[in-house]
C-alpha cells in the first residue's frame, strides 16, 4: 500500500502472476500447434515453456505465494490446457478458421511477453520507501 492509499496494481494479485500466465498460455498454444513436428525449435519452445512455468515463482513480490507444489500444479494445468488447445486448433487452420489465424498465437505471445517484461522490470526497479 502506498502512502496516498492507492494499491500497487502489479502486486495486487494474491500469489497469481497474470502476466507470466498469459505468456505461458500463448507459449503452450504455439507449442501445441507445432507438437507434431519434432524439431529443434520445438525443443526450444518446450524448454522455454518449462522456464516460464517455474521461474516466476522466484520473482520478488510482496505477497505470499504458498507452496511451490501448488504453484507448479496450477501452472502445469494451464500449460497442458494450452498445449491441448493448440494441438486441437492445428487441423482447423485453413479449413474452418482462416489460414492467417495460424500466426495469431505467436503474435499474442510476443505482445504478452513484452508486457510481462515491462511489468517485471517495473517491479524490480521501482523505488520503495525505507522502513
GUTI-132911 format. One record per residue (C-alpha): residue number from 1; x, y, z. Coordinates in Angstrom, 1 decimal, always signed. Example, Ala and Ser with C-alpha at 12.3 -4.5 7.8 and 13.67 -1.06 7.14 Angstrom:
% residues 2
ATOM/k/c1/c2/c3
ATOM/1/+12.3/-4.5/+7.8
ATOM/2/+13.7/-1.1/+7.1
END
This chain:
% residues 131
ATOM/k/c1/c2/c3
ATOM/1/+0.0/+0.0/+0.0
ATOM/2/+1.3/+3.4/-0.9
ATOM/3/+1.1/+6.4/+1.4
ATOM/4/-1.6/+8.0/-0.7
ATOM/5/-3.9/+4.9/-0.2
ATOM/6/-3.6/+3.5/-3.7
ATOM/7/-2.8/-0.1/-4.2
ATOM/8/+0.0/-1.3/-6.3
ATOM/9/-1.6/-2.8/-9.4
ATOM/10/+1.4/-5.1/-10.2
ATOM/11/+1.4/-6.8/-6.8
ATOM/12/-2.3/-6.7/-6.1
ATOM/13/-2.9/-10.3/-7.4
ATOM/14/-2.6/-12.7/-4.4
ATOM/15/+0.2/-15.1/-5.5
ATOM/16/-1.0/-15.1/-9.1
ATOM/17/+1.2/-13.8/-11.8
ATOM/18/-1.2/-12.8/-14.5
ATOM/19/+1.4/-11.5/-16.9
ATOM/20/+3.6/-14.6/-16.9
ATOM/21/+0.5/-16.8/-17.0
ATOM/22/-0.6/-15.2/-20.3
ATOM/23/+2.9/-15.8/-21.7
ATOM/24/+2.7/-19.4/-20.6
ATOM/25/-0.7/-19.9/-22.2
ATOM/26/+0.3/-18.4/-25.6
ATOM/27/+3.6/-20.3/-25.5
ATOM/28/+1.6/-23.5/-24.9
ATOM/29/-0.7/-22.7/-27.8
ATOM/30/+2.3/-22.3/-30.1
ATOM/31/+4.0/-25.4/-28.8
ATOM/32/+0.7/-27.4/-29.2
ATOM/33/+0.5/-26.2/-32.8
ATOM/34/+4.0/-27.4/-33.6
ATOM/35/+4.0/-30.6/-31.5
ATOM/36/+3.5/-33.0/-34.4
ATOM/37/+6.8/-31.8/-36.0
ATOM/38/+9.7/-32.8/-33.6
ATOM/39/+12.3/-30.2/-34.4
ATOM/40/+14.9/-28.2/-32.6
ATOM/41/+12.7/-25.1/-32.3
ATOM/42/+10.0/-27.3/-30.8
ATOM/43/+12.5/-28.4/-28.2
ATOM/44/+13.4/-24.8/-27.5
ATOM/45/+9.7/-23.9/-27.2
ATOM/46/+9.3/-26.7/-24.6
ATOM/47/+12.4/-25.7/-22.6
ATOM/48/+11.2/-22.1/-22.6
ATOM/49/+7.7/-23.2/-21.5
ATOM/50/+9.2/-25.1/-18.6
ATOM/51/+11.2/-22.0/-17.6
ATOM/52/+8.1/-19.7/-17.8
ATOM/53/+6.2/-22.2/-15.7
ATOM/54/+8.8/-22.5/-12.9
ATOM/55/+10.9/-19.3/-12.7
ATOM/56/+8.2/-16.7/-12.0
ATOM/57/+7.8/-18.3/-8.6
ATOM/58/+11.1/-16.9/-7.6
ATOM/59/+10.4/-13.3/-8.8
ATOM/60/+10.3/-10.8/-5.9
ATOM/61/+6.9/-9.8/-4.6
ATOM/62/+5.2/-8.5/-1.5
ATOM/63/+2.6/-11.3/-1.4
ATOM/64/+2.9/-14.9/+0.0
ATOM/65/+2.6/-17.4/-2.8
ATOM/66/+2.2/-20.5/-0.8
ATOM/67/+3.9/-23.8/-1.6
ATOM/68/+5.9/-24.4/-4.7
ATOM/69/+4.0/-27.6/-5.4
ATOM/70/+0.6/-25.8/-5.7
ATOM/71/+2.2/-23.1/-7.8
ATOM/72/+3.7/-25.7/-10.2
ATOM/73/+0.4/-27.7/-10.3
ATOM/74/-1.6/-24.7/-11.4
ATOM/75/+1.0/-23.6/-14.0
ATOM/76/+1.3/-27.1/-15.4
ATOM/77/-2.5/-27.3/-15.7
ATOM/78/-2.5/-24.0/-17.7
ATOM/79/+0.3/-25.2/-19.9
ATOM/80/-1.3/-28.6/-20.6
ATOM/81/-4.6/-27.0/-21.5
ATOM/82/-2.9/-24.6/-23.8
ATOM/83/-0.9/-27.4/-25.5
ATOM/84/-4.2/-29.3/-26.0
ATOM/85/-5.9/-26.3/-27.4
ATOM/86/-3.0/-25.6/-29.8
ATOM/87/-3.0/-29.2/-31.0
ATOM/88/-6.8/-29.2/-31.4
ATOM/89/-6.7/-25.9/-33.4
ATOM/90/-3.9/-27.0/-35.8
ATOM/91/-6.2/-29.0/-38.2
ATOM/92/-8.8/-26.2/-38.1
ATOM/93/-6.4/-23.6/-39.7
ATOM/94/-7.2/-23.3/-43.4
ATOM/95/-10.4/-25.3/-43.2
ATOM/96/-12.7/-23.9/-40.5
ATOM/97/-10.5/-21.0/-39.5
ATOM/98/-8.7/-18.7/-41.9
ATOM/99/-5.1/-19.6/-42.6
ATOM/100/-3.9/-16.2/-41.4
ATOM/101/-5.1/-17.0/-37.8
ATOM/102/-2.3/-19.6/-37.7
ATOM/103/+0.1/-16.8/-36.7
ATOM/104/-2.1/-15.3/-34.0
ATOM/105/-0.8/-17.4/-31.1
ATOM/106/+2.8/-16.4/-31.8
ATOM/107/+1.8/-12.7/-32.3
ATOM/108/-0.1/-12.7/-29.0
ATOM/109/+2.9/-14.5/-27.3
ATOM/110/+5.2/-11.7/-28.4
ATOM/111/+2.9/-9.0/-27.2
ATOM/112/+2.3/-10.8/-23.8
ATOM/113/+6.0/-11.3/-23.3
ATOM/114/+6.7/-7.7/-24.0
ATOM/115/+4.1/-6.6/-21.5
ATOM/116/+5.3/-9.1/-18.9
ATOM/117/+8.9/-7.8/-19.3
ATOM/118/+7.8/-4.3/-18.8
ATOM/119/+5.8/-5.2/-15.7
ATOM/120/+8.6/-7.3/-14.2
ATOM/121/+11.2/-4.6/-14.8
ATOM/122/+8.9/-2.0/-13.2
ATOM/123/+8.6/-4.3/-10.2
ATOM/124/+12.3/-4.7/-9.9
ATOM/125/+13.4/-1.0/-10.3
ATOM/126/+10.6/+0.9/-8.7
ATOM/127/+11.5/+2.9/-5.7
ATOM/128/+10.5/+1.6/-2.3
ATOM/129/+10.3/+3.6/+0.9
ATOM/130/+12.9/+2.6/+3.5
ATOM/131/+11.3/+1.0/+6.7
END
